Amino acid sequence: MRNRILIIALVLFTNTFFAQSVFDKFDNQDDITTVIVNRKMFSMLSKVDAKDKESQQYLNLIKKLDNLKVFVTASDKKSDDMKAVADKYIKTTGLEELMRINEKGKNVKIFVKSGATESEVKELLMFIEGSGKEESVLMSLTGNFNLEELSALTDKMKLPGGDELKKASKK
């Protein structure tokens, strides 16, 4: 009995420690552009010497981030797959809808998991469903940040969906 408990505890620990994101399946796929930035990179970036106030704000945000994953595709099939995975993830993790935008053939949905206070966000998931020639974008960001700080980051990094996050931070 003790061995079973030990084995179960070990399996749960290793699954938690080495757990992959449900979105990792989109990495290294044809027709999907991937940007993944891990905590180590954010930590390295945060050590850069800031020359101005804007750069310092950017560096302060970077210290609060754990993981960023962005997947972009123009393929309708891959877009449908990304949407299905995102929808399932939203339902199972209890993310709350922050806002929805339907503009010029693009459907944008932004979901968050709140942090300790109302202004803090622990996780943000954004899905932009493109149509026709518009690309679809799936973005997952974890850490402990607020949306205003995040819109500054997406501007600096030139990430897809930055305009939508600016709109969300103003609401």
Buried (B, 14 or more C-beta within 10 A) or exposed (E): EEEEEEEEEEEEEEEEEEEEBBBEBBEEBEEBBBEBBEEEBBEEBBEEEEEEEEEEBBBBBBBBBBBBBBBBBBBEEBBEBBBEBBEEBBEEEEBEEBBEBEEEEBBBBBBBBBBEEEEBBBBBBBBBBBEEEBBBBBBBBBBBBBBBBBBBBBBBEEBBBBBBBBBBBEE
